[in-house]
């Protein structure tokens, strides 16, 4: 009886932890979407960002710095710093992603978002409930991710449509798989008995960052596949 009660307590605490992770992820996505929509509605702001390559590159570099800093140092930060960095990164991402509202039609954006949300929910559920260890899958997917990054950089010179679409489809499936892998990893990193502590909040933010990145990248690849640009 005691073992069964203990298992139920662990399951309940893991469930509450994952809810906090999803809440943080949703908050980040919501802020990104809001900022992107506001910026895209302001022609002067769009011209400032996308008409100035130096500013755009600067924004991207700051984003990369924030995401690597948060991923590597979140457990050494205060809760307020971790929250601020995560939400700050989400807001900055909104500035750079505002271009999608200019490039793609509202119907394409809405459809891609709904398909991404459904796919994400399905794969995250699988990652949360499966008894199979996905560690080996994660290693394989990370190697694939490095491969498509290298291929994308190479395609700046080659300008190959075939390579572009190969990267797009492979990238989509990589992030679909990473959603399941990351969900399982996040669930397993939860420290039972830590609920309500500062460390628990920072763990939730770290998990939210991983799933946020999976969702955003899946969405961007889905947009490219669905097309429907304004041209």
C-alpha positions as CSV (number, residue, x, y, z in Angstrom):
1,X,0.0,0.0,0.0
2,X,2.8,2.4,1.0
3,X,4.6,1.8,-2.3
4,X,1.4,2.5,-4.3
5,X,0.7,5.7,-2.3
6,X,4.3,6.8,-2.9
7,X,4.0,6.2,-6.6
8,X,0.8,8.2,-6.8
9,X,2.4,11.1,-4.9
10,X,5.3,11.1,-7.3
11,X,3.0,11.0,-10.3
12,X,0.9,13.8,-8.9
13,X,3.9,16.0,-8.3
14,X,5.3,15.3,-11.7
15,X,2.0,16.3,-13.3
16,X,1.9,19.6,-11.4
17,X,5.5,20.3,-12.3
18,X,4.7,19.7,-16.0
19,X,1.7,22.0,-15.8
20,X,4.0,24.7,-14.5
21,X,6.4,24.0,-17.4
22,X,3.6,24.3,-19.9
23,X,2.3,27.5,-18.3
24,X,5.7,29.1,-18.6
25,X,6.0,27.9,-22.2
26,X,2.6,29.3,-23.1
27,X,3.4,32.6,-21.5
28,X,6.5,32.8,-23.6
29,X,4.7,31.9,-26.8
30,X,1.9,34.4,-26.0
31,X,4.4,37.2,-25.4
32,X,6.3,36.3,-28.6
33,X,3.1,36.3,-30.7
34,X,1.8,39.6,-29.1
35,X,5.1,41.4,-29.8
36,X,5.3,40.0,-33.3
37,X,1.8,41.2,-34.1
38,X,2.3,44.7,-32.6
39,X,5.6,45.2,-34.4
40,X,4.2,43.9,-37.8
41,X,1.4,46.5,-37.4
42,X,3.9,49.4,-37.3
43,X,5.5,50.0,-40.7
44,X,8.1,52.4,-39.1
45,X,9.2,49.7,-36.7
46,X,9.4,47.1,-39.4
47,X,11.5,49.4,-41.5
48,X,13.7,50.1,-38.6
49,X,14.3,46.4,-37.9
50,X,14.4,44.8,-41.3
51,X,15.7,47.8,-43.2
52,X,18.8,47.9,-40.9
53,X,20.9,44.7,-41.3
54,X,23.2,45.7,-38.4
55,X,20.3,46.1,-36.0
56,X,18.7,42.8,-37.1
57,X,22.0,40.9,-36.7
58,X,22.4,42.6,-33.3
59,X,18.9,41.4,-32.2
60,X,19.6,37.9,-33.3
61,X,23.0,37.9,-31.5
62,X,21.3,39.2,-28.3
63,X,18.7,36.5,-28.6
64,X,21.3,33.8,-29.0
65,X,23.2,35.1,-26.0
66,X,20.1,35.1,-23.8
67,X,19.0,31.6,-24.8
68,X,22.5,30.1,-24.2
69,X,22.9,32.1,-21.0
70,X,19.6,30.9,-19.7
71,X,20.1,27.3,-20.7
72,X,23.5,27.1,-19.1
73,X,23.1,29.3,-16.0
74,X,19.4,29.2,-15.0
75,X,20.0,27.2,-11.8
76,X,22.6,29.8,-10.6
77,X,20.2,32.7,-11.3
78,X,17.7,34.2,-8.9
79,X,14.1,33.3,-9.8
80,X,13.4,36.9,-10.8
81,X,16.5,37.0,-13.1
82,X,15.5,33.6,-14.7
83,X,11.9,34.9,-15.3
84,X,13.1,38.2,-16.7
85,X,15.6,36.5,-19.1
86,X,13.1,34.0,-20.3
87,X,10.4,36.6,-20.9
88,X,12.9,39.0,-22.4
89,X,14.1,36.4,-24.8
90,X,10.5,35.6,-25.7
91,X,9.8,39.3,-26.4
92,X,12.9,39.8,-28.5
93,X,12.0,36.7,-30.5
94,X,8.7,38.5,-31.3
95,X,10.6,41.3,-32.9
96,X,12.5,39.0,-35.3
97,X,9.5,36.8,-36.0
98,X,7.2,39.8,-36.9
99,X,8.3,39.3,-40.5
100,X,6.0,36.2,-40.8
101,X,2.9,38.5,-40.7
102,X,4.3,40.3,-43.8
103,X,5.5,37.2,-45.7
104,X,2.6,34.8,-45.0
105,X,-1.1,35.2,-45.2
106,X,-3.2,35.1,-42.0
107,X,-4.8,31.8,-43.1
108,X,-1.4,30.2,-43.5
109,X,-0.2,31.4,-40.2
110,X,-3.3,30.3,-38.4
111,X,-3.3,26.9,-40.1
112,X,0.4,26.3,-39.4
113,X,-0.1,27.3,-35.8
114,X,-3.0,24.9,-35.2
115,X,-1.2,22.0,-36.9
116,X,1.9,22.7,-34.9
117,X,-0.1,23.0,-31.7
118,X,-1.8,19.6,-32.4
119,X,1.4,17.9,-33.3
120,X,3.3,19.4,-30.3
121,X,0.5,18.3,-27.9
122,X,0.5,14.7,-29.3
123,X,4.3,14.3,-29.2
124,X,4.6,15.9,-25.8
125,X,1.9,13.5,-24.5
126,X,3.8,10.6,-25.9
127,X,7.0,11.7,-24.3
128,X,5.2,12.2,-21.0
129,X,3.5,8.8,-20.9
130,X,5.8,6.4,-22.7
131,X,7.8,3.9,-20.7
132,X,10.5,3.6,-23.3
133,X,13.7,5.4,-22.7
134,X,14.2,8.0,-25.4
135,X,17.8,8.9,-24.6
136,X,19.2,7.2,-27.7
137,X,16.6,8.9,-29.8
138,X,17.6,12.3,-28.3
139,X,21.3,11.7,-29.3
140,X,20.3,10.8,-32.8
141,X,18.1,13.8,-33.1
142,X,20.8,16.2,-31.8
143,X,23.2,14.9,-34.4
144,X,20.5,15.5,-37.1
145,X,20.0,19.0,-35.7
146,X,23.7,19.8,-36.1
147,X,23.6,18.4,-39.6
148,X,20.7,20.6,-40.7
149,X,22.4,23.7,-39.2
150,X,25.5,23.0,-41.2
151,X,23.4,22.3,-44.3
152,X,21.5,25.6,-43.8
153,X,24.7,27.5,-43.6
154,X,26.1,25.8,-46.6
155,X,23.0,26.6,-48.6
156,X,23.6,30.4,-48.2
157,X,26.3,29.8,-50.9
158,X,24.8,26.9,-52.9
159,X,21.2,28.4,-53.0
160,X,19.9,24.9,-53.8
161,X,16.1,24.6,-53.7
162,X,16.4,20.8,-53.2
163,X,18.7,21.3,-50.2
164,X,16.4,23.9,-48.8
165,X,13.4,21.6,-48.9
166,X,15.4,18.7,-47.5
167,X,16.5,20.8,-44.5
168,X,12.9,22.0,-44.1
169,X,11.3,18.5,-44.0
170,X,14.1,16.9,-42.0
171,X,14.1,19.8,-39.6
172,X,10.4,19.5,-39.0
173,X,10.7,15.8,-38.1
174,X,13.7,16.5,-35.9
175,X,11.7,18.9,-33.8
176,X,8.7,16.7,-33.7
177,X,10.9,14.0,-32.2
178,X,12.7,16.4,-29.9
179,X,9.3,17.4,-28.4
180,X,8.8,13.9,-27.1
181,X,12.4,13.5,-26.0
182,X,12.5,16.9,-24.2
183,X,9.2,16.2,-22.5
184,X,10.5,12.9,-21.1
185,X,13.8,14.6,-20.0
186,X,12.0,17.5,-18.3
187,X,9.7,15.1,-16.4
188,X,12.6,13.1,-15.2
189,X,14.6,16.1,-14.1
190,X,11.9,17.1,-11.7
191,X,13.1,16.7,-8.1
192,X,10.4,15.2,-6.0
193,X,9.8,17.2,-2.8
194,X,11.1,20.4,-4.4
195,X,7.6,21.7,-5.2
196,X,7.1,25.4,-4.3
197,X,10.8,26.2,-4.0
198,X,12.9,28.7,-6.0
199,X,14.7,25.7,-7.5
200,X,11.5,24.2,-8.7
201,X,10.5,27.4,-10.5
202,X,13.8,27.6,-12.2
203,X,13.6,24.0,-13.3
204,X,10.2,24.8,-14.7
205,X,11.6,27.8,-16.7
206,X,14.5,25.7,-18.0
207,X,12.0,23.0,-19.2
208,X,9.7,25.7,-20.7
209,X,12.7,27.1,-22.7
210,X,13.3,23.7,-24.3
211,X,9.7,23.1,-25.2
212,X,9.3,26.8,-26.4
213,X,12.2,26.3,-28.8
214,X,10.8,23.0,-30.1
215,X,7.4,24.6,-30.7
216,X,8.8,27.7,-32.4
217,X,11.1,25.8,-34.7
218,X,8.4,23.3,-35.6
219,X,6.0,26.2,-36.4
220,X,8.6,27.9,-38.6
221,X,9.3,24.8,-40.6
222,X,5.5,24.1,-40.9
223,X,5.0,27.6,-42.3
224,X,7.6,27.1,-45.0
225,X,6.0,23.8,-46.0
226,X,2.5,25.3,-46.1
227,X,3.7,28.3,-48.1
228,X,0.9,30.7,-48.9
229,X,3.0,33.8,-48.9
230,X,1.6,37.1,-49.8
231,X,3.3,37.2,-53.2
